[in-house]
């Protein structure tokens, strides 16, 4: 929802930048309405590499120059996947780029959460398909990803 409001792309949503805590409320109220909480509240932190179009039209972003040579953590592979798509030009929106982070977080979360049966496998397949589309140069919006997952 927030990306639709502000044209925000986090571009660094690895597990250390996603905080998850229990939530007793069944719904969380956001500017566009409310969503089910599923018993969890999720917060993104560290917007250093984010791209944002402000309400006045100003574009705010930072070049990603210092993250591509790292090794040992899966997030470094995501940085390199993003570099392959962007060619190092971080100014454009690059639709669907956040699918790499969704895929990484899903993989990391799947190891921590109890199995959701066939739904989890179907969701993994959808995310994998979108990752391959993005790597092939096919643009899509993250709303298309969420619509496909919700339709399960």
C-alpha atoms as one frame of an Amber mdcrd trajectory, in Angstrom:
protein
   0.000   0.000   0.000   2.717   2.481   0.890   4.492   2.011  -2.440   1.262
   2.997  -4.226   0.980   6.084  -2.026   4.494   7.401  -2.379   6.196   5.557
  -5.211   8.548   4.021  -2.675  10.967   1.224  -3.419  13.060   0.097  -0.433
  15.854  -1.581  -2.435  17.474  -3.098   0.685  14.790  -5.190   2.415  16.972
  -7.983   3.798  16.139  -9.683   7.100  18.062  -7.158   9.231  15.897  -4.330
   7.867  12.527  -6.035   8.429  11.241  -6.004  11.996   8.435  -8.406  12.869
   6.547  -8.344  16.153   3.326  -9.857  17.492   0.166  -7.811  16.946  -2.990
  -8.358  18.985  -5.183  -6.341  16.605  -6.904  -8.295  13.837  -6.553  -5.320
  11.441  -3.998  -2.549  11.034  -5.230   0.847   9.834  -3.258   2.482   7.012
  -3.916   5.672   5.029  -5.666   3.712   2.234  -7.738   1.526   4.562  -7.131
  -1.399   6.846  -5.480  -4.745   6.260  -5.551  -8.013   8.198  -2.595  -8.284
  10.559  -2.387 -12.107  10.636  -1.150 -11.556  14.194   2.026  -9.800  13.042
   3.180  -6.226  12.657   5.915  -5.713  10.062   8.096  -2.603   9.903  10.800
  -1.690   7.408  13.836   0.209   8.662  16.977   1.682   7.061  15.810   3.508
   3.955  19.363   4.450   2.889  19.059   2.970  -0.625  15.355   3.648  -1.114
  13.852   5.549  -4.002  10.958   7.860  -3.229   8.899  10.347  -5.215   7.671
  12.971  -2.740   4.197  14.490  -2.902   5.731  17.631  -4.461   7.221  15.503
  -7.252  10.804  15.615  -5.949  12.749  12.418  -6.579  14.925  11.209  -3.702
  17.333   8.304  -4.133  20.952   7.316  -3.495  23.346   5.620  -5.877  24.173
   2.087  -4.771  27.916   1.918  -5.220  29.317   0.034  -2.266  27.348  -3.205
  -1.881  28.139  -5.377  -4.897  31.389  -7.044  -3.859  30.116  -8.577  -0.606
  29.912 -12.318  -0.072  28.600 -14.722   2.546  25.046 -13.345   2.843  22.206
 -13.915   0.370  21.497 -10.178   0.250  24.716  -9.628  -1.750  23.337 -11.834
  -4.528  20.191  -9.665  -4.532  22.296  -6.511  -4.890  24.036  -8.077  -7.891
  20.692  -9.182  -9.411  19.450  -5.596  -9.091  22.663  -4.256 -10.654  22.202
  -6.620 -13.620  18.737  -5.125 -14.216  19.559  -1.464 -13.592  22.985  -1.329
 -15.185  23.916   0.918 -12.249  21.296   3.566 -13.074  19.348   3.956  -9.814
  17.280   6.990 -10.869  14.411   5.144 -12.699  11.645   3.358 -10.821  12.520
  -0.115 -12.180   9.113  -1.801 -11.677   9.216  -5.160  -9.968  12.738  -4.790
  -8.593  11.541  -5.479  -5.037  10.554  -9.033  -6.071  14.150 -10.060  -5.364
  13.744  -8.969  -1.725  10.316 -10.610  -1.430  11.866 -13.855  -2.664  14.770
 -13.637  -0.223  12.508 -12.862   2.735  10.125 -15.660   1.780  13.019 -18.134
   1.694  14.375 -16.921   5.028  10.923 -16.825   6.639   9.981 -20.275   5.376
  12.827 -21.733   7.405  11.496 -20.092  10.584   7.735 -20.500  10.243   5.665
 -23.684  10.445   4.660 -25.116   7.091   1.504 -23.697   5.546   1.104 -26.815
   3.425   0.419 -26.454  -0.281  -0.179 -22.702  -0.023   3.453 -22.096   0.873
   4.661 -24.124  -2.113   2.255 -22.363  -4.500   3.344 -18.992  -3.148   7.020
 -19.936  -3.619   6.262 -20.955  -7.234   4.550 -17.618  -7.960   7.417 -15.634
  -6.451   9.964 -17.700  -8.414   8.056 -17.087 -11.650   8.090 -13.322 -11.046
  11.830 -13.392 -10.216  12.526 -15.123 -13.535  10.305 -12.626 -15.386  12.211
  -9.707 -13.833  15.580 -11.289 -14.689  14.315 -11.695 -18.272  13.607  -7.975
 -18.463   9.832  -8.215 -18.136   8.392  -5.299 -16.141   5.483  -5.744 -13.748
   4.094  -3.960 -10.734   4.296  -5.380  -7.236   0.493  -5.173  -7.192   0.474
  -7.899  -9.841   2.565 -10.079  -7.515   0.218  -9.509  -4.571  -2.852 -10.150
  -6.751  -1.408 -13.496  -7.870  -0.636 -14.532  -4.291  -4.015 -13.399  -2.935
  -5.780 -15.361  -5.685  -4.357 -18.642  -4.289
